[in-house]
Every structure is written in structure tokens, then in C-alpha cells.
Amino acid sequence: MNGDATLTTKGQTTIPKVIRDTLAMKPGDRLTFTLMPGGTVVMRVKNKRVMELAGTLRKKGRKPVPIEQLSR
């Protein structure tokens, strides 16, 4: 999937709609850019909330731990 964008004189750009829609991006989402060797840039969208991740690491046969009881 490709999308072209132009950098403005203020260093801003618009992420193409097809990319925004595919990644379910919405206003206020945070982005992280990582420069890889060779000049490739990886962009990650930080739009997952902690409560949306609840249960994703569930281990079969193990009792769930409430988020309030997790250690930092």
C-alpha cells in the first residue's frame, strides 16, 4: 500500500487517507518514527489504550490479574 505526501515549509505533512483509514487513525493519536539503517523510516501509531489490551497476554489456565494489581 502506497500513499504520497508533501512536506510543507513548516515541516508538516498529511498522512494519506488510505493509510489513516487502514490504521484506524483518528485526531489525537500519537505517532512514533524510527530511523532504520539504510534510511528506512518506520512509523508506528500509538492509538491503543491500556484497557483495550486487557486479556491479550492471557495464559490458558491462569487466573487473570486486575490491572490495579499489576506491578510497575
Sequence and secondary structure as in RCSB ss.txt:
>XXXX:A:sequence
MNGDATLTTKGQTTIPKVIRDTLAMKPGDRLTFTLMPGGTVVMRVKNKRVMELAGTLRKKGRKPVPIEQLSR
>XXXX:A:secstr
        TTS     HHHHHHTT  TT EEEEEE GGG EEEEEE   GGGGTTTT  TTS    GGG   
